[in-house]
Amino acid sequence: MRRHSAAHTALSKTDFRLFSRILLAVLFALPLWTGEASATTSAAKSSVSAVSESASRYTKGLLWKIESPSATTSFLFGTIHSDDARVNVLPEPVARSLGNSSHFVMEAIVSGEALVQMAEAMFFNDGRTLEQVIGEKLYLETKMAMTARGVPTLGIEKQKPWAVMMALSMPTLKTGEYLDLMLQARATQQNKPVSGLETVAEQLAVFDDLPLPDQVALLQDTVDTQKESEKEFEALHKAYLARDLGAIVAITEKNKPGDARLYDEVMDRLLAQRNLRMVERLKPILKQGGAFIAVGAAHLPGETGLLYRLEKAGYRVTVVY
């Protein structure tokens, strides 16, 4: 009970726009160096440039048809976690597939309980402060980077390094209408059941379970690359609009952190492990059939990506758009 009270107190003292930004970043964004369609970790030897011939087929296209002999066709759509107006205009094949589906599935559903979990996870509750953990120099650099990006700094004193890093990993706010949430709203308007493949707690654990030194290193790297971030975000959007996952992976390789061990560790947590979990949870959904499934495009390609794993599980996977 005390933890809930501490979380609510901390949240009441911070700017709600910052909390919302971090929440969206955790649920619907990846740091720039992951791209929006990175293959997976080099430790798993599954970068797009080195995947098997079968897996390398999945480098072009965002909407995929998933078929099996015993179920109605389902569709898997790779999103870019963005509020850019260019990506929020649904292409006709995507809108048609969503409209014809019987239910909608996304990465995670945000609930009241999830918001409390988020508040508890992102704040220190043991008296430590961000400045104590990351040092005065990085703390001042972080505040300067946030101010330059228009990210509120009120309340960051009690936040963990990963939470601040995620807030700085979002493109500049534009419309506030994120593609993933827009798809969810449209499915709800069409009276479709909506479900998530993961819990918010599972997604939070990707970064919250990292050792503090690793969180600090990720924050340092994010602060150091702020000047280039908007240009790279624009390049990612253009590659996404061209449905060119290969081009996005090239941007990913260009922007990954210098610490190969940390990069591999985070990518394993962020994509490889989660993809395994998602595939298992997709099986009963695909058995039922008729689903429209929307996940970040990062989860699609590569030998540990969803498309190749579904093919290996016996499904017929073909590109639609």
Secondary structure, 3 states (H helix, E strand, C coil): CHHHHHHHHHHHHCCHHHHHHHHHHHHHCCCHHHCCCCCCCCCCCCCHHHCCCCHHHCCECCEEEEEECCEEEEEEEEECCCCCCCCCCCCHHHHHHHHHCCEEEEEECCCHHHHHHHHHHHECCCCCCHHHHHCHHHHHHHHHHHHHHCCCCCCHHHECHHHHHHHHCCCCCCCCCCHHHHHHHHHHHCCCCEEEEECHHHHHHHHHCCCHHHHHHHHHHHHHCHHHHHHHHHHHHHHHHCCEHHHHHHHHHHHCCCCHHHHHHHHHHHHHHHHHHHHHHHHHHHHHCCEEEEEEHHHCCCCCCHHHHHHHCCCEEEECC
